[in-house]
Amino acid sequence: MVPSPSAVVVLVGGAAIGRAWFGVVLVLAYGLGLAAALVTVGLLVVGSGRVLARRILAKRLRLPTGMMPIGTSATVVVLGVGLTLRSLVL
């Protein structure tokens, strides 16, 4: 795994002022905060996706909920092919 450049700078800065433990504490706090933020955003995305699938797609469009994975995967494939073709032309 590649370390975060900012974490390395904080560790070196802590060592430079003679408090390496302080740099380690700052990096651990940063890592825990980042992990908490990513987990929270992931849970919000999953929860909002379920609500969206139940309320909007299932009721208004009358699409079976099993069609959502096919639609999203098709969208990703089409965008990927489009980006690949665009990069080949340039």
Secondary structure, DSSP 4 states (H G I P E B T S, - for coil): -PPPHHHHHHHHHHHHTT-HHHHHHHHHHHHHHHHHHHHHHHHHHHHHHHHHIIIIITTTS---TTHHHHHHHHHHHHHHHHHHHHHHH-
